[in-house]
Amino acid sequence: MTDFLDNLLADSGAAVPVTIEPGDVNSPEVVRLLAACCAEIDVIYGNTEPMAPEIAGIDEPGAAFVLARENERAVGCGAIRPHTA
């Protein structure tokens, strides 16, 4: 996974001071980010019941969960996994 992320970031040419690192889906930072994302989706789509985050497939070979930080502060997260047909 680290080689994949290193190559992705090296090719991005990003000038934004954001770092990407492996993340833990159960960490307080990730739980907070996912809850905020779900709450925003609920507002956008007018959901009457709160949406619950679902993280599936993270244990599959080649999959990764990553955390984005800006100046040490967690600002985003996401899952990367191979697409299967």
Contacts in CASP RR format, 6 or more apart in sequence:
PFRMAT RR
TARGET T0000
AUTHOR 0000-0000-0000
METHOD contacts of the structure
MODEL  1
MTDFLDNLLADSGAAVPVTIEPGDVNSPEVVRLLAACCAEIDVIYGNTEP
MAPEIAGIDEPGAAFVLARENERAVGCGAIRPHTA
1 22 0 8 1.000
1 62 0 8 1.000
1 64 0 8 1.000
2 22 0 8 1.000
4 62 0 8 1.000
4 64 0 8 1.000
4 80 0 8 1.000
5 20 0 8 1.000
5 22 0 8 1.000
5 64 0 8 1.000
5 66 0 8 1.000
9 20 0 8 1.000
16 70 0 8 1.000
17 70 0 8 1.000
17 71 0 8 1.000
18 68 0 8 1.000
18 69 0 8 1.000
18 70 0 8 1.000
18 75 0 8 1.000
19 68 0 8 1.000
19 69 0 8 1.000
19 70 0 8 1.000
20 66 0 8 1.000
20 67 0 8 1.000
20 68 0 8 1.000
20 69 0 8 1.000
21 66 0 8 1.000
21 67 0 8 1.000
21 69 0 8 1.000
22 64 0 8 1.000
22 65 0 8 1.000
22 66 0 8 1.000
22 67 0 8 1.000
23 30 0 8 1.000
23 65 0 8 1.000
23 66 0 8 1.000
23 67 0 8 1.000
23 77 0 8 1.000
24 30 0 8 1.000
24 65 0 8 1.000
25 55 0 8 1.000
25 58 0 8 1.000
25 65 0 8 1.000
27 67 0 8 1.000
29 67 0 8 1.000
29 74 0 8 1.000
29 77 0 8 1.000
30 65 0 8 1.000
30 67 0 8 1.000
30 74 0 8 1.000
30 77 0 8 1.000
32 74 0 8 1.000
33 74 0 8 1.000
33 76 0 8 1.000
33 77 0 8 1.000
34 53 0 8 1.000
34 55 0 8 1.000
34 77 0 8 1.000
35 53 0 8 1.000
37 53 0 8 1.000
38 50 0 8 1.000
38 51 0 8 1.000
38 52 0 8 1.000
38 53 0 8 1.000
39 50 0 8 1.000
41 47 0 8 1.000
41 51 0 8 1.000
42 50 0 8 1.000
42 51 0 8 1.000
55 65 0 8 1.000
55 79 0 8 1.000
57 63 0 8 1.000
57 79 0 8 1.000
57 81 0 8 1.000
58 64 0 8 1.000
58 65 0 8 1.000
58 79 0 8 1.000
58 81 0 8 1.000
60 81 0 8 1.000
60 82 0 8 1.000
61 82 0 8 1.000
62 81 0 8 1.000
62 82 0 8 1.000
63 79 0 8 1.000
63 80 0 8 1.000
63 81 0 8 1.000
63 82 0 8 1.000
64 79 0 8 1.000
64 80 0 8 1.000
64 81 0 8 1.000
65 77 0 8 1.000
65 78 0 8 1.000
65 79 0 8 1.000
65 80 0 8 1.000
66 77 0 8 1.000
66 78 0 8 1.000
66 79 0 8 1.000
66 80 0 8 1.000
67 74 0 8 1.000
67 76 0 8 1.000
67 77 0 8 1.000
67 78 0 8 1.000
68 74 0 8 1.000
68 75 0 8 1.000
68 76 0 8 1.000
68 77 0 8 1.000
69 75 0 8 1.000
END
